[in-house]
Amino acid sequence: MSRARRRAAAGSCARAFGAVLAFAAAEPLRAAAPQGGPETYQTLCATCHGSDGRGEPGKALFSLEMPDFSDCSFAAREADLDWIAVTHAGGPARAFSVVMPAFGDSLDARTLAEVVAHLRSFCRDARWPRGELNLPRPFYTEKAYPEDELVASADAALEGESALTTELIFEKRIGARHQVEIALPFELAENAANRHRGGGIGDLALAAKSAIFHDLERGSILALGSELLLPTGDDERGRGSGTVIFEPYLSLGQLVAEDGFVQLQLAGEIPAEGDRGDPEILTRAALGWSFTAGRFGRSVTPMLEILNAQVFDRGRPDDVWDLVPQLQAALSQRQHLLLSVGVRVPVSDRDERSVRFVTYLLWDWYDGGFTEGWR
């Protein structure tokens, strides 16, 4: 089934898998191919990949290194659709080598799905969440799925004093369920009264999260995380809080129907020094639906985020609401480079807050280099 941010398997895998299927493309093998997943794998794939999916040394075609399908760190994070796309429509479906032929006319959809299911059986570690649960990234709602990503974002006011805030976010997956993150913002502002320009870094953020539950059958993934904001910005110029802020959170991702999803996050902001900041309770939700150009083309995902912050000023909660309509689109055929644009629209306190333009460029560096996978 089609999902935004479906990412293709690593380059070595796709090329190797393509080589194996190219070898299997001979008419006698096609005619004799059985219609079961394990039997089809043994007939068409095991010669090079081995009966256990680990690869047969010395039998690789075209001097390609065989992937290890029992390596969960590689196999679990990819969605079925990516492997089916490459085997059905050929390597170019995910910007891999033309050595990978299209097998859509030789193996029916059921058999392709059964072969992929058999490949899944080689990863025996159930701790690894499946790639289908890697939902599209909203602007503010933290995903539950652990990732390997580099994100460059920008945020600008559309009226009033001009202020542009950019942020560079680096995320690294650790093992099956964990992720660490570092984020550094930079702000460039201009005061309309005196035309004074100024720029500087904001508060450095360090974060970690762990997926504590995932169930592909239910389409659910749940994660616990926390973020620590360090007062590296100049609070006198409004670029920082002036105190350490601790933000624990709970994130949930849920697949809905075939191509829809819901993501929820509940978080708290606790300043170390109460006189420099107010405690907050943050509730965030993102609703979205993914579309693709054709069956295996680039993905496009419209989303709507609903943001609520309960700010406890002197013990009295003040509700702040925002809506963030946004659109995420894959730039690369491999779906590992994504651009998102949107606007953050105040619902409450509209006289004090302006509409803001938000955007990000995301590079999923696990799935290939920045210049790879475009076509």
C-alpha positions, 0 to 999 in steps of 0.5 A: 500500500502506498505511503508518503515517505516510503523509502527504497532499500539501500543502493547495494541491495537494489542493485544486487537484488536487480542482478539476481532477478536479471539472472532469473529473467531467462524464459525457462526459469520464468515458465517454471517459477512456482507461485509461492513466496518461499518456493519462488525465492528458492528458485529465483533468488537463493542462488545468489542470496542463499537459502538463509538470505545472507548471500552466497560468497563467490556467486554474486553476479556482476561483482555486486556485493550481496545484501544480508536480508537477516540484518534487521538494521537494513531490512526492517526499516524499509516498507514492503512497497519499496521492494515491490516497486523495484521488483515490479517496475524495475530499478528506475522506479526508485532511481536504481540501476537499469540492471534491475528488470521490471517483473510486473509481467512475469510475477503477479502481485500476490507472488511478489508480496509473498516473496517480500514476506519471505524476505521479511522472515530472515529478520528475526528480531521483533524489536525493530519497527517496520518502515510502514510506521515511518510516517511523514514528518510534520513541522511541530509534532514529534514523530514516534519512529526513530530516524536517520535524517538531516533537516534544514528548516526556516520560519519567517513572520509574514507581517510586522517586524521581519524575523527569520529563524533557521534551524539545522537538525541532525538525527541519528538512529541507535539500534532498533528503537532509539534515536538521538538528536541535536538542533541548532537555531539561528535567527536573523532579525530586522527592527522596522523602527531603526532598520537595525539588523542582527543575527545569532544562534538560539538555544541549542537542543539535545534530544533522545527518544525510544519507541516503546511499542509498535504493532504493524497489524494495528498500524501503531507506534508509541515513543517516549522522549525528552529534549533539553534546551541549553541557554546558548542564545542571547536572551536579552535580544530575544534569541533564547530563554536564558535558562535550561528547559526540560521537555519530556514528551509522548508521541503516537503514530497511527495508520488510518485506512490505506493512505491516511495517518494521525500523529499525536504528541503530549509534552511539557516544558519545565524551565529550570528557573521559574522567573525566566520562563513559564511552564507549559503543557503542549498538545499537538496533532497532525492529520494527513493523507498521502498520494503518489504520482502513479503507483510507485511515483513521488509522494505528495502529502497534505497535512494539518497540524493543530497546536495547543499550548497551555502557558501557566503564567503565575499559576493561571493557564492561558490557552494558545491555539494555532493551525498549520496547513502544510504540504510535503512533497518528495523531490527525489524518485528514491523519496529520501529528499523531501520539501515541505511548506506551510503557514502557522496561523494563530487562532488565539491572540491574533492581535499579538501574533502574526501568521508565519511561513514555515518550510523545511528540506529533509534528507534521509541520508541512510537511503543515499547521498544528497545527489543520488536517487533523483531519477 
